[in-house]
Structures are given as structure tokens and as C-alpha cells.
Amino acid sequence: SLGELDVARALMRRGLPQPIRQSIRKRPDGNEYLDCEFPDYGLVLEIDGVGHDEALQQLFDVLRDITLASEGQTVIRIPLTAWRLDEDSVLDRLEQLFRSRGWGAQAA
């Protein structure tokens, strides 16, 4: 989606780790696609547009997030409205999260 591209470009501009975009997980009930995965940091970013406001989609999202958490992944959902309101603050917090997981430690 365009939102995912915007986030990936912003991460690149900041010099933050680059995600694997649209990584695929095979599940018994079909494939699922992760918007932005950072396997080295145990992190998944899901960029949520307006379609994620629908009740059934919220259920699917919660179930997927719990499954990913059971596999050791931390899922951060970024609503596009929040991203548009204050992209820099979201990026600041993501940088803090990456640093807490070891990113940038080799440069220190």
C-alpha cells in the first residue's frame, strides 16, 4: 500500500533498519502477509489504513497479532491517521525501540 511505502521511505531517510516488506507466513488457514518485518529485531510493523477500522478486520488483526506474539514477535500497529498527524514522533519512538533491541550499538 502507499502507506507502507511512505513508512519504508521514512525509515530509509532516517537511516533506520529496512524491513522485509510483505513477508509471507504460511498458516493452516492460508497465507498471511506482514507489512514490514524486521527479523533481526523481533519486530513487525503493521500499517493500518481505514480498512482496519472494520469490526471483522479488527478481529483478524488481533488474532494474527496474538499468533505472532506467541512466535516471539512484537507487533506495532501504526494507524495511517496517527502517522500523518506526527510522522517524526512515530519515527523517534521507532528509533528508540530499535536501539532498545540492539540497533546502532555497534556504532557506539
Backbone as a ProteinNet text record, in pm:
[ID]
protein_1_A
[PRIMARY]
SLGELDVARALMRRGLPQPIRQSIRKRPDGNEYLDCEFPDYGLVLEIDGVGHDEALQQLFDVLRDITLASEGQTVIRIPLTAWRLDEDSVLDRLEQLFRSRGWGAQAA
[TERTIARY]
83.7	0	87.9	27.3	101.8	151.2	72	114.8	240	247.1	366.1	487.8	468.9	579.8	626.3	532.1	567	650.7	609.4	681.9	820.5	830.7	960.3	1055.4	1003.9	1088.3	1135.3	1045.5	1081.3	1186.3	1173.2	1274.7	1410	1410	1534.5	1595.7	1513.2	1564.4	1628.1	1572.9	1624.5	1746	1775.3	1886.9	1852.8	1724.6	1680	1682.2	1674.8	1675.4	1564.6	1595.2	1498.1	1422.9	1293.3	1212.8	1212.4	1173.7	1128.4	981.5	945	806	724.6	603.3	508.6	566.5	630.3	680.2	559.6	574.5	463.3	480.3	372.1	365.4	262.2	300.8	206.2	135.8	5	-77.3	-173.3	-222.9	-319.5	-441.8	-481.2	-598.2	-561.4	-435.8	-393.1	-271.6	-229.7	-113.8	-152.7	-57.7	-75.6	47.4	25.9	131.4	157.1	283.1	322.5	371.2	322.6	357.8	507.8	565.9	708.2	763.3	853	910.3	1058.5	1101.6	1241	1286.5	1321.9	1352.6	1467.8	1565.9	1681.3	1642.5	1526.4	1482.4	1353.8	1303.8	1181.6	1063.1	1055.9	958.8	883.1	754.5	668.3	591.8	595.1	511.6	395.2	275.9	157.4	104.6	91.5	47.5	-101.5	-183	-327.2	-397.9	-454.3	-540.2	-682.2	-772.4	-910.9	-979	-936.5	-997	-981.8	-885	-862.1	-956.9	-1041	-1140.6	-1264.4	-1280.8	-1397.5	-1387.4	-1500	-1502.8	-1440.6	-1476.1	-1422.4	-1271.5	-1225.4	-1081.3	-1007.9	-1068.6	-1007.7	-990.3	-1089	-1077.3	-961.9	-954.9	-845.4	-710.3	-702.6	-577.2	-534.8	-629.6	-598.4	-550.1	-620.3	-580.8	-441.9	-414.3	-282.1	-173.9	-201.4	-103.6	-71.5	-173.5	-150.2	-67	-95.7	-16.1	129	151.2	288.3	358.8	286.8	345.8	384.5	302.2	334.8	459.5	495.5	616.1	735.5	716.8	825.9	837.6	739.8	743.2	665.9	716.2	641.5	575.7	445.4	371.2	335.9	373.8	337.9	244.8	125.8	30.4	38.2	54.7	62.5	-56.8	-157.5	-268.1	-217	-257.1	-210.6	-250.1	-363.3	-402.4	-301.1	-253.8	-152.4	-21.3	15.5	137.7	131.7	19	4.4	5.3	-46.6	-50.1	89.3	177	307.5	409.7	444.6	540.5	672.2	721.2	850.5	847.4	738.9	730.2	723.2	650.2	644.6	783.6	854.1	989.9	1084.8	1071.6	1155.3	1135.7	1010.7	981.5	1026.2	1013.1	1062.3	1213.9	1282	1427.4	1462.8	1390.8	1412.9	1391.2	1288.9	1260.3	1372.7	1417	1526.9	1653.2	1682.5	1801.6	1789.3	1668.2	1648.8	1671	1666.6	1685.2	1821	1911.9	2049.4	2092.8	1999.8	2040.5	2126.3	2230.1	2317	2421.1	2414.1	2508.2	2650.6	2664.2	2798.5	2866.5	2788.8	2846.3	2885.2	2835.5	2858.8	2998.5
-118.8	0	124.7	236.7	362.9	396.7	365.9	391	313.7	188.4	107	166.1	211.8	275.5	401.9	481.7	604.7	573.4	471.6	434.4	382.2	295.7	240.2	351.1	446.1	558.7	643.8	667.2	747.8	676.6	544.8	468.5	482.1	473.5	485.1	623.7	727.4	864.8	883	818.6	827.8	739.5	651.5	558.9	443.1	418.1	308.8	177.4	65.9	-63	-69	-138.2	-154.7	-286.2	-282.7	-402.6	-496.1	-618.2	-707.8	-672.2	-631.1	-588.3	-702.8	-713	-814.6	-955.7	-982.9	-1119	-1210.2	-1333.4	-1427.8	-1529.4	-1554.6	-1662.7	-1762.9	-1887.6	-1994	-2038.9	-2034.6	-2074.1	-2183	-2262.8	-2367.3	-2312.8	-2189.7	-2131.4	-2041.2	-2047.9	-1970.3	-1884.7	-1808.1	-1720.6	-1591.1	-1537.2	-1402.9	-1322.2	-1195.7	-1106.3	-1002.4	-987.8	-888.4	-764.7	-647.8	-524.7	-499.1	-494.6	-462.6	-551.8	-641.2	-731.7	-701.5	-704.7	-682.6	-803.4	-914.8	-1037.9	-1023.3	-940.2	-923.4	-856.8	-793.4	-719.3	-775.8	-887.3	-947.9	-854.2	-778	-669.6	-676.6	-650.6	-640	-509.1	-429.7	-309.3	-338.9	-310.5	-320.4	-179.4	-141	-7.1	-16.1	41.8	23.3	142	117.1	215.4	203	271	279.3	141.9	49.4	-83.2	-158.9	-120.3	-187.1	-137.8	-41.6	7	-82.9	-169	-255.8	-365.2	-399.3	-491.5	-626.8	-687.2	-819.5	-812.2	-705.6	-689.7	-672.6	-602.8	-587.4	-723.3	-811	-945.7	-1020.6	-1017.4	-1084.5	-1029.4	-897	-833.9	-879.8	-883.5	-926	-1070.5	-1157.4	-1298	-1315.8	-1242	-1250.7	-1196.7	-1085	-1027.1	-1123.8	-1190.9	-1287.2	-1404.3	-1452.9	-1561.9	-1519	-1399.7	-1350.4	-1334.4	-1285.4	-1271.7	-1407.6	-1510	-1644.5	-1700	-1641.5	-1681	-1590.7	-1501.8	-1417.2	-1282.9	-1246.8	-1119.1	-1013	-891.5	-777.1	-709.1	-689.4	-624.9	-483.7	-388	-248	-209.2	-166	-119.6	32.5	80.5	224.4	264.8	326	377.5	491.5	488.7	593.5	732.8	745.1	877.2	927.8	841.5	881.9	916.6	837.2	862.1	1000.3	1030.5	1160.2	1277	1255	1362.3	1400.2	1300.6	1331.7	1222.6	1215.4	1115.8	1119.8	1238.6	1249.6	1187.9	1209	1149.2	997.1	945.4	800	746.7	813.3	769.8	778.8	883.9	895.6	775	735.3	621.5	490.1	478.2	356.3	346.4	459.6	458.4	413.5	463.5	423.4	272.7	220	76.6	-4.4	36	-35.4	-32.3	83.4	93.5	2.1	-10.2	-96.9	-243.8	-273.7	-411.6	-432.2	-338	-356.9	-284.6	-217.1	-145.2	-26.4	-4.6	109.6	88.1	-23.1	-48.5	-63.4	-118.2	-137.3	-4.4	102.3	233	309.4	267.2	340.4	315.7
0	0	0	-31.1	-30.5	109.2	210.9	348.4	384.1	342.1	368.1	298.9	176.1	103	173.3	221.9	294	417.8	493.9	614.9	579.1	479	438.7	394.1	318	272.8	390.3	484.8	602.1	687.1	702.8	775.9	706.7	574.6	498.5	516.2	506.9	524.1	661	761.6	898.4	921.3	826.3	844.5	936.6	956.9	1042.5	964	1033.8	963.4	858.2	750	643.2	660.2	639.2	661.3	541.7	570	464.4	447.4	328.7	306.5	249.1	297.4	254	266.3	380.3	403.5	425.7	382.7	382.4	494	565.1	663.6	613.3	605.6	568	694.5	692.6	806.4	760.6	855.9	818.8	743.8	775.1	709.4	591.5	546.9	429.6	458.4	358.7	372.6	441.2	517.6	571.5	534	512.5	467.6	575.6	612.3	711.7	637.7	677.7	607.1	610.3	728.7	745.4	856.7	820.3	920.1	937.9	1062.3	1098.9	1180.3	1114.5	1187.6	1285.9	1255.2	1344.9	1476.8	1479.1	1597.9	1658.5	1602.8	1655	1647.2	1537.9	1527.6	1395.8	1403.8	1286.1	1297.7	1191.4	1184.1	1091.1	1137.6	1054.1	1033.8	908.6	873.7	841.7	928.1	920.2	856.7	740.2	675.8	728.3	663.8	709.2	712.4	628.3	626.2	756.9	836.6	964.9	1074	1040.9	1136	1139.7	1040.1	1033.7	1139.5	1199.7	1313.5	1281.2	1171.5	1137.6	1114.3	1050.3	1028.2	1160.8	1255.6	1388	1455	1440.6	1495.4	1430.2	1297.4	1227.3	1271.6	1287.1	1328.5	1467.4	1560.5	1698	1698.7	1626.8	1624.2	1563.3	1458.1	1395.7	1489.3	1556	1647.7	1761.8	1813.1	1920.6	1870.4	1750.8	1692.1	1675.6	1622.5	1604.9	1739	1839.7	1973.5	2029.4	2003.4	2052.3	1983.4	1870.5	1797.1	1830.6	1927.6	1972.4	1902.5	1821.5	1750.5	1829	1828.2	1880.3	1761.2	1769	1660.8	1703.9	1620.8	1641.4	1527.3	1563	1462.5	1454.4	1333.9	1310.7	1224.5	1285.2	1203.4	1114.8	989.5	898.6	944.4	1012	1060.9	1162.9	1252.2	1350.4	1280.2	1180.3	1103.6	1039.5	978	909.4	1008.2	1129.3	1228.9	1278.4	1298.7	1356.8	1323.6	1198	1148.2	1226	1255.7	1324.2	1463.9	1536.2	1669.9	1662.3	1564.5	1547.5	1513.9	1424.4	1388.7	1508.1	1589	1709.4	1800.5	1821.1	1909.7	1847.4	1715.1	1649.7	1662.3	1647.7	1665.3	1806.7	1904.3	2043.4	2058.9	1996.2	2002.7	1938.6	1820.4	1754.8	1841.5	1898.1	1984	2105.6	2161.8	2277.9	2243.1	2113.1	2066.6	2001.5	2025.2	1980.8	1856.6	1788.1	1667.8	1704.3	1627.6	1649.3	1758.5	1829.1	1938.6	1886.4	1764.7	1710	1678.1	1655.3	1624.4	1750.7	1865	1989.4	2045.1
[MASK]
++++++++++++++++++++++++++++++++++++++++++++++++++++++++++++++++++++++++++++++++++++++++++++++++++++++++++++

